[in-house]
Amino acid sequence: MAAAGAFLMLFLVSHLATNLLLLAGDGGKSFDKAVEFLLANPVIKIVEYVLFAGFLIHIVIGVILEVHNRRSRPVGYAVALKSETSTFSRFMIHSGIIIFIFLLLHLYHFFFVKIGLVDIYGGAESVHDFFPMVVYMFKNPVVSAIYVVSFIFLGFHLKHAFQSAFQSFGLNHDKYMPAIKFVGTVYAIIVAVGFSIIPIYFLFLY
Ligand code: HEM
């Protein structure tokens, strides 16, 4: 689960970097070039399959673990743990479910268009012409709000996920844990804020 999660965390960095090109102010030219480059690269096709497998593995194992934990302790602890780690870790399944619902909506908005399951919209000229679709989507305040709220939950999910992955790989050490937690928090903030800027920009500034 941690390996799949770590892969997804790397994907988010590359997806964020590509999507930030939407803000270049050139009508989507740089973004289109990046999409063209990705489409032309056969390795990316394989990475896409690995990505979906990664999501599937991560979600299935996450749900199995949650069910197992609940079965092992159907009655909660009499005294609630107060540590920060336990607060975030206890809500991983909830933030995970919200991210999963977001993902279904998100795939419907863009990926399903690319594979021809949903018609193009927003004045797009082809299934790969994402810029007009992004503008059309984020001009809708309800869609933008759903995206930003989802990114906030994603940030909380990642904050715990980052340090948890180190623990799962056995790379945690008392001495380095504060640094790992700090880097995890910075990573989570960059991802949540970085993605949120995009709908906010198109809703208010474009
Ligand atoms: C404002 C933020 C975002 C924008 C504008 C955006 C935009 C896009 C676009 C245009 C595509 C289709 C590209 C293609 O299929 O070649 C796509 C695909 C995808 N997005 Fe996003 N995305 C955002 C945030 C996210 C987040 C936060 C996640 C994960 C939690 C995510 C996961 C995916 C996945 C799994 C795909 C399909 C795989 C792929 O085609 O690479 N996206 N996104």
Residues whose N, C-alpha, C, O or C-beta is under 5 A from the ligand:
A	BS01	HEM	N19 F110 F111 K114 F130 F195 I198 P199
